[in-house]
């Protein structure tokens, strides 16, 4: 297995969240929820797991009296996502490369 492959990040919901956060600064919780297509509670669980692992920072506040939650990648999370994406790229490239293996025509008979 590629040493940069991050099993924690590879969970589809977490990978989707981190991929959405990668090109952004702070992202509003509702945007993440709608983009990932999940419930508030399921997204909260994944964000908590990412925060506990040091991948994201969560900021809660009020905007015109409405409670808002924003999330962003930490430097550690950004680096982990970059490394994981590169590992996935290498895995796909290896799967796409012509295989060097013996076929029926290569065997001596």
Secondary structure, 3 states (H helix, E strand, C coil): CCCCCCCCCCCHHHHHHHHHHHCCCCEEHHHHHHHHCCCHHHHHHHHHHHHHCCCEEEEEEEECCEEEEEEEECHHHHHHHHHHHHHHHHHHHHHHCCCCCCCHHHCCC
